[in-house]
Each structure stands twice: as structure tokens, then as C-alpha cells.
Amino acid sequence: MGHAGAAAAAVRYLRSTGTPSPVEALPRPELRCVGEDERAPVDQAEFRRVLGSFATGVTVITAPAAPDEDTPAGFACQSFSSLSLDPPLIAFMVGRTSTTWPRIARAGVFCVNVLAADQSALCRAFARSGTDKFTGVEYDASPASGSPRLAGALAWIDCTIHAVHTGGDHLIVVGRVNALDTTDGDAAPLLFHKGRFLAHPE
């Protein structure tokens, strides 16, 4: 499936009405920036090493359970950013092979939970696949979408999916903000740097 096909599939998810049908994860794209007989300009391991120098905050993206599902959807996400003030937009990036993204796309809504420094275990739980990530997790419903709002998070941002764009082996998801707030302005954020959580100085 090419870029246009991936974008079209995402739009179909968003426009879907009635009983949702099972959705398969998008296949890993065959993408090349150079010809078959050319050397790749950047080694993937080197790309990860250098980009790992950029410290990021950590979020968990959540969405309510579909009518035919027992649990909500959620995954840990570092690739998150504010995007626009007018209208209020945010963006996050998700791998095209993610099995959680189709569930969020079908919901059409999501909540961004900004994690606190003491929530690294929660982040690891939401980074796993094939498990019930909400087991033992305390949360309530966000006011606009009903998406899980995780207890202890520094902030939450309740959104409707506004647009989906392709970006190589990831999708760029733009959300329109419907409600948001902070919970503890004095707590430190959870940061990720060079492949590990960054310790905060006392």
C-alpha cells in the first residue's frame, strides 16, 4: 500500500459509521530515498543515535473502547507536539504498522496524557503490545470525547482527529483540541533521552 492508499484507509476509518469491522494494521511500506544501485545517505543506526540526543517528553494517547470491544485503546508516544493556536491543533506520529492506531482511528477521538516523572512504569506498560494495557490503571473519562484520562498525568488534551498525513513509515495525526487542562503544575515531566528515561535532579 502506497502513501495515497494509507491516507485513504485512514479517512475510511474516520468516516466509518455503524458497527465497526475488524481493522488490520497497515503493512510496512517499501520506501526508498535512493536508487537500488545507490548507497543510502544515512545509516539507520546512526540516525537513531544522533536523533536520540534530542530529549522529549512522554505521552500516552488513549481512545474509548469501540462498541464491540471490552477495553479502551492506548499507546506510549514520544512523537508529540503542539501545532497551531488558531485553530487549536496538536500532532502526534504513530508507526504505520501499529495495531493500536486503527482502534484510535475508528474512534475518531483521543486524549493525550502528558506523563509525570514518576510514571515511567506506566509508560513501559503502554509501550507493550499484546496485553491489556489498562489492567490496574486508574483513569476517568475526558469531558469531550470520553477517552481515558490517566490519573497522575501532568496534563490532558482531549481531541478530535482533524487530519491524517503520511510521513515515510509513520502517520502524522493532527488533532483538534476540544478541552484541556493541567493537574499538577509543580511536578516534573517524564523525559526520554538517548534510549532511556532521564533522571531529574533533586
Number of C-alpha atoms within 10 A of each C-alpha: 12 14 16 11 12 19 16 14 18 23 17 13 19 20 12 15 9 6 9 14 10 8 14 13 14 19 13 15 15 9 10 9 10 10 8 8 6 8 10 12 8 8 10 9 8 10 10 12 13 10 11 15 12 10 16 20 20 25 28 24 29 27 31 25 19 16 11 10 10 10 15 19 26 26 23 21 21 18 14 22 14 12 15 13 9 6 9 14 19 21 20 21 20 21 17 21 17 18 17 21 26 22 25 26 24 24 25 21 23 29 33 31 26 27 27 22 19 14 15 17 9 17 20 12 17 22 15 12 12 7 10 15 20 17 9 7 10 11 14 11 14 21 14 17 19 17 27 28 26 25 15 17 24 22 21 24 22 27 26 19 21 16 15 22 18 19 13 17 17 17 22 19 20 23 26 21 23 15 15 16 10 12 13 12 9 7 14 14 22 23 20 19 15 15 11 11 16 16 11 10 5 3
